[in-house]
Every structure is written in C-alpha cells, then in structure tokens.
C-alpha cells in the first residue's frame, strides 16, 4: 500500500511524542537549558518523556549523577547548538555516546555495544552549549 508507506516515512523522522521540542528548552526566566532528562518512556511515542524530569543547565559536568537519576534516564531532549555526552559508568567510565540537538523519546532505540541500549544505562554526563 503506497499510502501506508508514505505515512510511515512521514511519521518516523519527526517523532517527538509528548516530548518538548528542542527549541522550547528554556528556564522560566528565559535563560538557556542544555538538556532535559525523563525517567519514563513507552513503546508508544505519545507516552514518552513522562514521569520525573531533570533539567541540565549549560556546561554541566556530572561524572556522578545524583543517585536517584543514575541508570534511570529513558528519554531526553538536547537544546539547539548543544551537545550531550553520556557514559555508562560512574566517573565517566564505560561506553560513551554523544547526543546532538534533538528529541530522543526512546533511548531503547540507541545501541550501546552489541547487545545493550542507552535506556536506563546513563551514569555520567557532560552537556555543553558553545
């Protein structure tokens, strides 16, 4: 069915679900935010970026995430012109990945090694906005 294929191709690239747009990441006073983390994702995109959220300011370097956020991040959004580097172990150890500007509603879709993925696997971060 060509119509179904066209709908699928249009829907996939811009999938954000309930996640905010990267351009909307700002504090109430208008200052810039580097990224936002969420502890809930779902097979349905419209249910992603739910639950508790953690706001990351620009130039944040956390080799040790707060205990209640370690290995629990399952959705994230990175602000325009920002870059988020994550590690799978405390102290910036283990596997690493860089996330550029954008919305990442399901970290299960981003591979971490051969058998793993990045959902519930982030222990250290560095977020910078030039």
N, CA, C and O atoms as a MOPAC input file, in Angstrom:
PM7 MOZYME 1SCF
protein

 N      0.83900 1    -1.18000 1     0.00000 1
 C      0.00000 1     0.00000 1     0.00000 1
 C      0.89300 1     1.25500 1     0.00000 1
 O      1.52100 1     1.54300 1     1.01900 1
 N      0.96600 1     1.99100 1    -1.08300 1
 C      1.81900 1     3.17800 1    -1.14000 1
 C      1.44000 1     4.24300 1    -0.11500 1
 O      2.31000 1     4.94100 1     0.40400 1
 N      0.14200 1     4.37100 1     0.17900 1
 C     -0.29100 1     5.37600 1     1.14100 1
 C      0.25200 1     5.07100 1     2.53100 1
 O      0.72600 1     5.97300 1     3.22200 1
 N      0.18800 1     3.81100 1     2.94600 1
 C      0.72400 1     3.42300 1     4.25200 1
 C      2.21900 1     3.67200 1     4.33900 1
 O      2.71100 1     4.17000 1     5.35100 1
 N      2.93500 1     3.33300 1     3.29600 1
 C      4.37900 1     3.55700 1     3.27300 1
 C      4.68600 1     5.04400 1     3.37800 1
 O      5.59500 1     5.43900 1     4.10800 1
 N      3.94800 1     5.86100 1     2.66600 1
 C      4.16000 1     7.31300 1     2.72300 1
 C      3.88600 1     7.85200 1     4.11900 1
 O      4.64000 1     8.68600 1     4.62100 1
 N      2.81300 1     7.38500 1     4.75200 1
 C      2.50100 1     7.81600 1     6.11200 1
 C      3.59200 1     7.40300 1     7.08900 1
 O      3.96900 1     8.18600 1     7.96100 1
 N      4.09700 1     6.19400 1     6.95500 1
 C      5.16000 1     5.71800 1     7.84700 1
 C      6.42300 1     6.54700 1     7.67600 1
 O      7.06100 1     6.90700 1     8.66500 1
 N      6.79100 1     6.85300 1     6.45300 1
 C      8.00600 1     7.62800 1     6.21300 1
 C      7.87500 1     9.06100 1     6.70500 1
 O      8.85800 1     9.65700 1     7.14600 1
 N      6.67400 1     9.61700 1     6.63200 1
 C      6.46200 1    10.97900 1     7.12000 1
 C      6.45900 1    11.00600 1     8.63900 1
 O      6.96900 1    11.95200 1     9.24100 1
 N      5.89700 1     9.99100 1     9.26300 1
 C      5.74800 1     9.99000 1    10.71200 1
 C      7.05400 1     9.74100 1    11.45500 1
 O      7.26500 1    10.33100 1    12.51500 1
 N      7.91700 1     8.90800 1    10.95100 1
 C      9.10100 1     8.49500 1    11.70500 1
 C     10.11600 1     9.61100 1    11.94900 1
 O     10.51100 1     9.78600 1    13.10200 1
 N     10.56900 1    10.38100 1    10.95100 1
 C     11.63100 1    11.34400 1    11.21500 1
 C     11.29100 1    12.40100 1    12.25100 1
 O     12.17600 1    12.81900 1    12.99700 1
 N     10.06300 1    12.84200 1    12.32600 1
 C      9.72100 1    13.91600 1    13.24400 1
 C      9.07100 1    13.45200 1    14.52600 1
 O      8.45300 1    14.25900 1    15.22000 1
 N      9.18500 1    12.20100 1    14.86200 1
 C      8.51700 1    11.66100 1    16.03400 1
 C      9.05300 1    12.33300 1    17.29200 1
 O     10.25400 1    12.31000 1    17.56100 1
 N      8.14000 1    12.93300 1    18.05900 1
 C      8.52900 1    13.54200 1    19.31800 1
 C      7.65200 1    13.04200 1    20.45100 1
 O      8.07600 1    13.06300 1    21.60700 1
 N      6.44700 1    12.59500 1    20.15300 1
 C      5.54000 1    12.16300 1    21.19800 1
 C      5.19900 1    13.32100 1    22.11600 1
 O      4.92200 1    14.42900 1    21.65500 1
 N      5.22000 1    13.06300 1    23.41600 1
 C      4.91600 1    14.09400 1    24.40000 1
 C      6.14600 1    14.91700 1    24.75500 1
 O      6.07000 1    15.79200 1    25.61800 1
 N      7.25100 1    14.66200 1    24.12400 1
 C      8.49900 1    15.36700 1    24.42400 1
 C      8.43000 1    16.81300 1    23.93200 1
 O      7.80900 1    17.09700 1    22.90800 1
 N      9.07300 1    17.72600 1    24.67000 1
 C      9.12800 1    19.10500 1    24.17600 1
 C     10.05700 1    19.20400 1    22.97000 1
 O     10.94300 1    18.36800 1    22.79400 1
 N      9.85900 1    20.20300 1    22.16000 1
 C     10.78100 1    20.45900 1    21.04900 1
 C     12.09100 1    20.97700 1    21.62300 1
 O     12.09700 1    21.65000 1    22.65300 1
 N     13.18100 1    20.67300 1    20.97300 1
 C     14.49400 1    21.11600 1    21.45100 1
 C     14.53500 1    22.63700 1    21.61200 1
 O     15.14000 1    23.13900 1    22.55900 1
 N     13.90900 1    23.36500 1    20.71200 1
 C     13.92000 1    24.83400 1    20.76100 1
 C     13.15200 1    25.39100 1    21.95600 1
 O     13.33600 1    26.55400 1    22.31500 1
 N     12.29600 1    24.58400 1    22.57400 1
 C     11.49500 1    25.04100 1    23.71500 1
 C     12.20700 1    24.88800 1    25.05300 1
 O     11.62900 1    25.22400 1    26.08700 1
 N     13.42700 1    24.39900 1    25.06600 1
 C     14.14300 1    24.19400 1    26.32900 1
 C     14.69800 1    25.51800 1    26.84600 1
 O     15.78400 1    25.94600 1    26.45500 1
 N     13.93700 1    26.15800 1    27.72900 1
 C     14.35000 1    27.41000 1    28.36300 1
 C     13.80300 1    27.43600 1    29.77300 1
 O     12.74200 1    26.87400 1    30.04500 1
 N     14.52800 1    28.08900 1    30.67400 1
 C     14.04000 1    28.31500 1    32.02700 1
 C     12.92400 1    29.35100 1    31.98300 1
 O     12.80800 1    30.08900 1    31.00500 1
 N     12.09500 1    29.41800 1    33.03700 1
 C     11.02100 1    30.41900 1    33.05600 1
 C     11.53400 1    31.85600 1    32.87600 1
 O     10.82300 1    32.70500 1    32.33900 1
 N     12.76400 1    32.12400 1    33.32500 1
 C     13.31200 1    33.47700 1    33.17700 1
 C     13.95100 1    33.69300 1    31.80300 1
 O     14.51300 1    34.75800 1    31.54700 1
 N     13.87100 1    32.69300 1    30.91600 1
 C     14.36600 1    32.82900 1    29.55400 1
 C     15.79200 1    32.36200 1    29.33000 1
 O     16.25900 1    32.34000 1    28.19100 1
 N     16.50300 1    31.98500 1    30.40100 1
 C     17.87700 1    31.51200 1    30.22600 1
 C     17.87900 1    30.12700 1    29.59600 1
 O     16.89200 1    29.39600 1    29.66100 1
 N     18.97800 1    29.79300 1    29.00300 1
 C     19.11400 1    28.56900 1    28.21300 1
 C     19.27400 1    27.32300 1    29.09100 1
 O     19.91700 1    27.35800 1    30.14000 1
 N     18.67800 1    26.23800 1    28.63500 1
 C     18.84000 1    24.91300 1    29.24200 1
 C     19.59000 1    24.06100 1    28.23300 1
 O     19.35300 1    24.17900 1    27.03000 1
 N     20.48600 1    23.20800 1    28.69800 1
 C     21.24300 1    22.34300 1    27.78800 1
 C     20.43900 1    21.09000 1    27.41900 1
 O     20.39700 1    20.70200 1    26.25100 1
 N     19.80300 1    20.46000 1    28.41000 1
 C     19.06400 1    19.21700 1    28.14500 1
 C     18.03800 1    18.97100 1    29.24000 1
 O     18.10400 1    19.55900 1    30.31900 1
 N     17.09400 1    18.09200 1    28.94300 1
 C     16.12400 1    17.60600 1    29.93100 1
 C     16.09700 1    16.09600 1    29.85700 1
 O     16.09400 1    15.51500 1    28.77200 1
 N     16.07700 1    15.46000 1    31.02900 1
 C     16.00900 1    14.00700 1    31.13200 1
 C     14.65900 1    13.61300 1    31.72000 1
 O     14.08300 1    14.34300 1    32.52700 1
 N     14.16200 1    12.44600 1    31.30400 1
 C     12.89800 1    11.90600 1    31.81500 1
 C     13.10500 1    10.45600 1    32.20500 1
 O     13.91500 1     9.75200 1    31.60300 1
 N     12.36900 1    10.01200 1    33.21800 1
 C     12.55900 1     8.63500 1    33.68700 1
 C     11.55000 1     7.64800 1    33.11100 1
 O     11.56700 1     6.47100 1    33.47100 1
 N     10.67600 1     8.10600 1    32.22700 1
 C      9.68500 1     7.20000 1    31.63100 1
 C      9.72700 1     7.27300 1    30.10700 1
 O      9.79000 1     8.35500 1    29.52400 1
 N      9.69100 1     6.11100 1    29.48000 1
 C      9.45800 1     6.02900 1    28.04100 1
 C      8.43600 1     4.91800 1    27.83700 1
 O      8.02700 1     4.26200 1    28.79500 1
 N      8.03200 1     4.71100 1    26.61500 1
 C      6.94500 1     3.78300 1    26.34900 1
 C      7.06200 1     3.32600 1    24.89600 1
 O      7.62200 1     4.04800 1    24.07200 1
 N      6.54400 1     2.14100 1    24.56700 1
 C      6.54800 1     1.73700 1    23.15800 1
 C      5.76000 1     2.70900 1    22.27300 1
 O      6.01700 1     2.79800 1    21.07300 1
 N      4.80900 1     3.43300 1    22.85600 1
 C      4.03700 1     4.42900 1    22.12200 1
 C      4.67800 1     5.79300 1    22.33300 1
 O      4.79600 1     6.25900 1    23.46600 1
 N      5.09000 1     6.42800 1    21.25000 1
 C      5.81200 1     7.69500 1    21.34900 1
 C      5.03900 1     8.77200 1    22.10200 1
 O      5.64200 1     9.59100 1    22.79500 1
 N      3.71700 1     8.78100 1    21.97700 1
 C      2.93900 1     9.81800 1    22.65400 1
 C      2.99700 1     9.69700 1    24.17300 1
 O      2.59800 1    10.62500 1    24.87600 1
 N      3.48600 1     8.57100 1    24.69300 1
 C      3.61000 1     8.38200 1    26.13700 1
 C      5.04200 1     8.55000 1    26.63200 1
 O      5.31300 1     8.30600 1    27.80700 1
 N      5.95700 1     8.95800 1    25.77200 1
 C      7.35800 1     9.13600 1    26.16900 1
 C      7.56000 1    10.50000 1    26.82800 1
 O      6.66800 1    11.34800 1    26.80500 1
 N      8.72900 1    10.70000 1    27.40900 1
 C      9.09100 1    11.94900 1    28.10400 1
 C      8.08700 1    12.23800 1    29.21400 1
 O      7.61700 1    13.36700 1    29.35500 1
 N      7.76700 1    11.23500 1    29.98600 1
 C      6.82400 1    11.35300 1    31.09200 1
 C      7.55300 1    11.07900 1    32.40700 1
 O      8.73200 1    10.72400 1    32.41700 1
 N      6.84300 1    11.24600 1    33.49400 1
 C      7.40800 1    10.96100 1    34.80500 1
 C      8.26800 1    12.10900 1    35.30800 1
 O      8.09600 1    13.26100 1    34.90900 1
 N      9.19500 1    11.76800 1    36.19200 1
 C     10.08400 1    12.78400 1    36.76500 1
 C     10.98900 1    13.34900 1    35.68000 1
 O     11.34300 1    12.65500 1    34.72700 1
 N     11.35800 1    14.61200 1    35.83500 1
 C     12.27100 1    15.22300 1    34.86700 1
 C     13.41000 1    15.92700 1    35.59300 1
 O     13.25100 1    16.43200 1    36.70400 1
 N     14.55400 1    15.94400 1    34.93600 1
 C     15.75700 1    16.58500 1    35.46900 1
 C     16.25100 1    17.56700 1    34.41600 1
 O     16.50800 1    17.18600 1    33.27400 1
 N     16.38300 1    18.83300 1    34.80500 1
 C     16.85100 1    19.87800 1    33.90400 1
 C     18.35400 1    20.04200 1    34.05900 1
 O     18.86300 1    20.14600 1    35.17600 1
 N     19.06200 1    20.06500 1    32.93700 1
 C     20.51900 1    20.19700 1    32.92900 1
 C     20.87700 1    21.56000 1    32.34300 1
 O     20.53100 1    21.86200 1    31.20100 1
 N     21.56700 1    22.37400 1    33.12500 1
 C     21.99400 1    23.69900 1    32.67600 1
 C     23.17700 1    23.57200 1    31.72200 1
 O     23.79600 1    22.51200 1    31.62900 1
 N     23.48700 1    24.65200 1    31.01800 1
 C     24.61000 1    24.63800 1    30.08900 1
 C     25.92500 1    24.42900 1    30.83400 1
 O     26.08100 1    24.86500 1    31.97400 1
 N     26.85600 1    23.76400 1    30.18200 1
 C     28.18900 1    23.47000 1    30.71800 1
 C     28.14600 1    22.69100 1    32.03000 1
 O     28.94600 1    22.93800 1    32.93300 1
 N     27.21600 1    21.75800 1    32.12800 1
 C     27.12000 1    20.89600 1    33.30100 1
 C     27.99300 1    19.66900 1    33.10100 1
 O     27.91500 1    18.99600 1    32.07400 1
 N     28.82100 1    19.38900 1    34.09100 1
 C     29.70900 1    18.22900 1    34.07400 1
 C     29.40800 1    17.40700 1    35.31900 1
 O     29.74900 1    17.81400 1    36.42900 1
 N     28.77300 1    16.25400 1    35.14200 1
 C     28.40600 1    15.39600 1    36.27100 1
 C     29.00200 1    14.00300 1    36.08800 1
 O     28.35500 1    13.12700 1    35.51400 1
 N     30.23400 1    13.78500 1    36.57200 1
 C     30.80900 1    12.44700 1    36.46600 1
 C     30.04800 1    11.43100 1    37.32900 1
 O     30.15600 1    10.22300 1    37.12300 1
 N     29.27400 1    11.94400 1    38.30000 1
 C     28.44800 1    11.09300 1    39.15400 1
 C     27.05400 1    11.70800 1    39.20200 1
 O     26.83300 1    12.70100 1    39.89500 1
 N     26.11800 1    11.12000 1    38.46900 1
 C     24.73500 1    11.60700 1    38.50200 1
 C     24.17300 1    11.42300 1    39.90400 1
 O     24.61700 1    10.53200 1    40.62700 1
 N     23.19600 1    12.25200 1    40.30800 1
 C     22.53700 1    12.01600 1    41.59300 1
 C     22.00800 1    10.57700 1    41.65500 1
 O     21.56800 1    10.03200 1    40.64200 1
 N     22.05100 1     9.97800 1    42.81900 1
 C     21.70800 1     8.56600 1    42.98400 1
 C     20.35200 1     8.21400 1    42.38000 1
 O     20.21100 1     7.17800 1    41.73000 1
 N     19.35200 1     9.07300 1    42.59200 1
 C     18.00900 1     8.75200 1    42.09200 1
 C     17.86100 1     8.93700 1    40.58200 1
 O     16.79300 1     8.66300 1    40.03400 1
 N     18.91600 1     9.39800 1    39.89600 1
 C     18.88900 1     9.51500 1    38.43600 1
 C     19.87500 1     8.58700 1    37.74900 1
 O     19.87800 1     8.49200 1    36.52200 1
 N     20.69300 1     7.91600 1    38.49900 1
 C     21.68700 1     7.01900 1    37.91500 1
 C     20.99400 1     5.79300 1    37.32300 1
 O     20.24200 1     5.10400 1    38.01100 1
 N     21.25300 1     5.52700 1    36.04400 1
 C     20.69600 1     4.36500 1    35.33600 1
 C     19.16700 1     4.34200 1    35.32400 1
 O     18.55800 1     3.27700 1    35.42100 1
 N     18.55600 1     5.51000 1    35.20600 1
 C     17.09400 1     5.57900 1    35.15700 1
 C     16.57800 1     6.42000 1    33.98800 1
 O     15.38000 1     6.40000 1    33.70700 1
 N     17.44500 1     7.15200 1    33.30700 1
 C     17.03800 1     8.03600 1    32.20700 1
 C     16.61600 1     7.18900 1    31.00600 1
 O     17.37200 1     6.33800 1    30.53800 1
 N     15.39600 1     7.43700 1    30.51500 1
 C     14.91100 1     6.65500 1    29.37500 1
 C     14.47800 1     7.52100 1    28.19300 1
 O     14.24600 1     6.99900 1    27.10200 1
 N     14.36700 1     8.83700 1    28.39100 1
 C     14.05800 1     9.79000 1    27.32000 1
 C     14.85600 1    11.05700 1    27.59200 1
 O     15.11000 1    11.40000 1    28.74700 1
 N     15.25100 1    11.75500 1    26.52700 1
 C     15.96000 1    13.02100 1    26.72800 1
 C     15.76200 1    13.95100 1    25.54500 1
 O     15.42400 1    13.52400 1    24.44100 1
 N     15.98200 1    15.23700 1    25.80600 1
 C     15.90200 1    16.27400 1    24.77900 1
 C     17.13800 1    17.15200 1    24.93500 1
 O     17.47600 1    17.55200 1    26.05000 1
 N     17.81400 1    17.45400 1    23.83100 1
 C     19.00800 1    18.30100 1    23.83900 1
 C     18.68200 1    19.59500 1    23.09500 1
 O     18.14700 1    19.56600 1    21.98600 1
 N     19.00900 1    20.72100 1    23.71200 1
 C     18.68700 1    22.04200 1    23.16000 1
 C     19.48900 1    22.35100 1    21.89500 1
 O     20.50800 1    21.71300 1    21.62900 1
 N     19.02400 1    23.33300 1    21.11600 1
 C     19.75000 1    23.72700 1    19.89700 1
 C     21.17800 1    24.16800 1    20.19700 1
 O     21.44200 1    24.81900 1    21.20800 1
 N     22.08700 1    23.80500 1    19.31000 1
 C     23.51000 1    24.12600 1    19.39400 1
 C     24.15700 1    23.58400 1    20.66300 1
 O     25.16000 1    24.12600 1    21.12700 1
 N     23.59400 1    22.52600 1    21.22500 1
 C     24.17100 1    21.89100 1    22.40900 1
 C     24.54800 1    20.45400 1    22.07400 1
 O     24.06400 1    19.87700 1    21.10000 1
 N     25.41400 1    19.89400 1    22.89600 1
 C     25.84600 1    18.50900 1    22.72000 1
 C     25.93000 1    17.84900 1    24.09000 1
 O     26.51800 1    18.39700 1    25.02300 1
 N     25.34100 1    16.68000 1    24.19800 1
 C     25.33800 1    15.91800 1    25.43800 1
 C     26.18700 1    14.67100 1    25.24900 1
 O     25.95700 1    13.88700 1    24.32900 1
 N     27.17000 1    14.49200 1    26.12500 1
 C     27.97800 1    13.27600 1    26.11800 1
 C     27.58800 1    12.47600 1    27.34600 1
 O     27.53600 1    13.01600 1    28.45000 1
 N     27.31000 1    11.18100 1    27.16100 1
 C     26.91300 1    10.31300 1    28.27300 1
 C     27.87100 1     9.12900 1    28.37100 1
 O     28.47600 1     8.70700 1    27.38500 1
 N     27.98700 1     8.60800 1    29.59100 1
 C     28.80500 1     7.42500 1    29.85200 1
 C     27.96400 1     6.39900 1    30.60000 1
 O     27.02700 1     6.75500 1    31.31500 1
 N     28.30300 1     5.13500 1    30.43400 1
 C     27.52600 1     4.06000 1    31.04900 1
 C     27.97000 1     3.74600 1    32.48100 1
 O     27.29600 1     2.98700 1    33.17700 1
 N     29.08000 1     4.31100 1    32.92500 1
 C     29.55700 1     4.06400 1    34.29400 1
 C     29.87700 1     5.37900 1    34.99000 1
 O     30.10800 1     6.40300 1    34.34700 1
 N     29.88400 1     5.32800 1    36.31100 1
 C     30.25100 1     6.49900 1    37.10400 1
 C     31.66900 1     6.93700 1    36.78700 1
 O     32.48600 1     6.13900 1    36.33000 1
 N     31.95600 1     8.20100 1    37.03000 1
 C     33.29600 1     8.71000 1    36.81400 1
 C     33.68500 1     8.76600 1    35.35100 1
 O     34.87000 1     8.73700 1    35.01800 1
 N     32.69900 1     8.84700 1    34.47700 1
 C     32.90600 1     8.89800 1    33.02200 1
 C     33.63200 1     7.66000 1    32.51000 1
 O     34.54200 1     7.74900 1    31.68600 1
 N     33.21800 1     6.52200 1    33.00900 1
 C     33.79300 1     5.25800 1    32.55300 1
 C     32.81000 1     4.48000 1    31.69600 1
 O     31.64500 1     4.85600 1    31.56500 1
 N     33.28800 1     3.40400 1    31.12300 1
 C     32.43400 1     2.53400 1    30.31400 1
 C     32.20600 1     3.06700 1    28.91500 1
 O     33.02000 1     3.81800 1    28.38000 1
 N     31.09200 1     2.67100 1    28.33400 1
 C     30.74900 1     3.08400 1    26.97300 1
 C     30.33600 1     4.55500 1    26.96900 1
 O     29.88200 1     5.08700 1    27.98200 1
 N     30.49800 1     5.20000 1    25.82000 1
 C     30.14900 1     6.61300 1    25.69300 1
 C     29.37200 1     6.85900 1    24.40200 1
 O     29.49900 1     6.12000 1    23.42600 1
 N     28.56300 1     7.92300 1    24.42500 1
 C     27.80200 1     8.32400 1    23.23400 1
 C     27.54600 1     9.82200 1    23.30600 1
 O     27.38600 1    10.38900 1    24.38700 1
 N     27.51000 1    10.45400 1    22.13700 1
 C     27.17600 1    11.87900 1    22.04600 1
 C     25.79500 1    12.02600 1    21.42300 1
 O     25.48200 1    11.39800 1    20.41100 1
 N     24.97700 1    12.86500 1    22.04400 1
 C     23.66200 1    13.21100 1    21.52000 1
 C     23.69800 1    14.67500 1    21.10800 1
 O     24.04000 1    15.54400 1    21.91000 1
 N     23.34600 1    14.94400 1    19.86500 1
 C     23.30200 1    16.31400 1    19.33700 1
 C     21.90600 1    16.88800 1    19.57400 1
 O     21.03600 1    16.21700 1    20.13000 1
 N     21.70500 1    18.11800 1    19.15200 1
 C     20.40900 1    18.78100 1    19.26500 1
 C     19.29400 1    17.86800 1    18.76800 1
 O     19.38300 1    17.30300 1    17.67800 1
 N     18.24200 1    17.72800 1    19.57400 1
 C     17.10900 1    16.92400 1    19.13500 1
 C     16.36500 1    16.27800 1    20.28200 1
 O     16.69400 1    16.45900 1    21.45400 1
 N     15.35400 1    15.52100 1    19.90800 1
 C     14.48900 1    14.81700 1    20.84400 1
 C     14.73600 1    13.32600 1    20.70700 1
 O     14.73100 1    12.78600 1    19.60100 1
 N     14.95200 1    12.66200 1    21.83600 1
 C     15.22600 1    11.22300 1    21.86200 1
 C     14.21800 1    10.56700 1    22.81300 1
 O     14.54000 1    10.30000 1    23.97100 1
 N     12.98600 1    10.30500 1    22.32100 1
 C     11.92700 1     9.81200 1    23.20400 1
 C     12.13100 1     8.38900 1    23.71900 1
 O     11.63300 1     8.04900 1    24.79300 1
 N     12.84700 1     7.55800 1    22.98100 1
 C     13.03700 1     6.15700 1    23.39100 1
 C     14.51200 1     5.79300 1    23.26500 1
 O     14.98600 1     5.45700 1    22.18000 1
 N     15.22700 1     5.86200 1    24.37200 1
 C     16.65400 1     5.53500 1    24.33500 1
 C     16.89200 1     4.05100 1    24.06600 1
 O     18.03000 1     3.64700 1    23.82600 1
 N     15.83700 1     3.23400 1    24.10100 1
 C     15.96000 1     1.82300 1    23.72300 1
 C     16.37300 1     1.68100 1    22.26100 1
 O     16.88400 1     0.63600 1    21.86000 1
 N     16.15500 1     2.71700 1    21.47200 1
 C     16.45200 1     2.66800 1    20.03900 1
 C     17.89300 1     3.03600 1    19.70900 1
 O     18.28600 1     3.01300 1    18.54300 1
 N     18.68000 1     3.37300 1    20.72200 1
 C     20.07200 1     3.77000 1    20.50200 1
 C     20.98500 1     2.73400 1    21.12900 1
 O     20.99600 1     2.55300 1    22.34600 1
 N     21.75300 1     2.05500 1    20.28500 1
 C     22.58300 1     0.92800 1    20.69700 1
 C     23.73500 1     1.35300 1    21.59900 1
 O     24.33700 1     2.41000 1    21.41300 1
 N     24.02200 1     0.50800 1    22.57500 1
 C     25.17300 1     0.65300 1    23.46100 1
 C     25.90800 1    -0.67200 1    23.41000 1
 O     25.60500 1    -1.59800 1    24.16300 1
 N     26.86700 1    -0.74700 1    22.52100 1
 C     27.56700 1    -2.01100 1    22.33000 1
 C     26.75000 1    -2.95200 1    21.46200 1
 O     25.85700 1    -2.52300 1    20.73200 1
 N     27.06400 1    -4.23700 1    21.54800 1
 C     26.41300 1    -5.22400 1    20.68700 1
 C     25.00500 1    -5.56700 1    21.16300 1
 O     24.08400 1    -5.65400 1    20.35100 1
 N     24.82900 1    -5.76100 1    22.46700 1
 C     23.54500 1    -6.24800 1    22.97200 1
 C     22.76200 1    -5.22600 1    23.78700 1
 O     21.60300 1    -5.47400 1    24.11800 1
 N     23.35400 1    -4.09600 1    24.11700 1
 C     22.69300 1    -3.15200 1    25.00700 1
 C     22.09400 1    -1.95900 1    24.29400 1
 O     22.24400 1    -1.79700 1    23.08300 1
 N     21.41300 1    -1.12600 1    25.06400 1
 C     20.88000 1     0.14200 1    24.57900 1
 C     21.05500 1     1.17100 1    25.69400 1
 O     21.47000 1     0.81800 1    26.79900 1
 N     20.74500 1     2.43500 1    25.41800 1
 C     21.03500 1     3.50800 1    26.36200 1
 C     19.91300 1     3.78100 1    27.35600 1
 O     20.10000 1     4.60900 1    28.24800 1
 N     18.77000 1     3.13600 1    27.25100 1
 C     17.71600 1     3.35400 1    28.23500 1
 C     18.14400 1     2.76700 1    29.57700 1
 O     18.59300 1     1.62300 1    29.64700 1
 N     18.00300 1     3.54600 1    30.62400 1
 C     18.36800 1     3.12600 1    31.98600 1
 C     19.83200 1     2.71300 1    32.08400 1
 O     20.16700 1     1.79800 1    32.83700 1
 N     20.71000 1     3.37800 1    31.32900 1
 C     22.12500 1     2.99700 1    31.31800 1
 C     23.06800 1     4.19200 1    31.44100 1
 O     24.27500 1     4.02900 1    31.26300 1
 N     22.55900 1     5.37900 1    31.73900 1
 C     23.40900 1     6.57700 1    31.80500 1
 C     23.79400 1     6.85100 1    33.25700 1
 O     22.93100 1     6.98500 1    34.12500 1
 N     25.11400 1     6.93300 1    33.51200 1
 C     25.61800 1     7.17700 1    34.86600 1
 C     26.40800 1     8.46900 1    34.99500 1
 O     26.54800 1     8.99300 1    36.10100 1
 N     26.93000 1     8.99700 1    33.88800 1
 C     27.72800 1    10.22900 1    33.89400 1
 C     27.35000 1    11.05700 1    32.67200 1
 O     27.00800 1    10.51300 1    31.62200 1
 N     27.41700 1    12.39200 1    32.82100 1
 C     27.08200 1    13.25600 1    31.68200 1
 C     27.98600 1    14.48200 1    31.61900 1
 O     28.56400 1    14.91000 1    32.61800 1
 N     28.08700 1    15.02200 1    30.43200 1
 C     28.67800 1    16.34700 1    30.21500 1
 C     27.84800 1    17.00800 1    29.12500 1
 O     27.72400 1    16.47600 1    28.02200 1
 N     27.28400 1    18.16100 1    29.43300 1
 C     26.43400 1    18.86400 1    28.47500 1
 C     27.01200 1    20.25200 1    28.24200 1
 O     27.22600 1    21.01600 1    29.18400 1
 N     27.26100 1    20.56800 1    26.97400 1
 C     27.84700 1    21.87900 1    26.66500 1
 C     27.09600 1    22.54200 1    25.51900 1
 O     26.58600 1    21.89100 1    24.60700 1
 N     27.05200 1    23.85600 1    25.60600 1
 C     26.44900 1    24.68000 1    24.55900 1
 C     27.44700 1    25.78900 1    24.24500 1
 O     27.68200 1    26.66000 1    25.08300 1
 N     28.03400 1    25.76800 1    23.05700 1
 C     29.04900 1    26.79200 1    22.73300 1
 C     28.47100 1    28.19900 1    22.66600 1
 O     29.20200 1    29.15500 1    22.40500 1

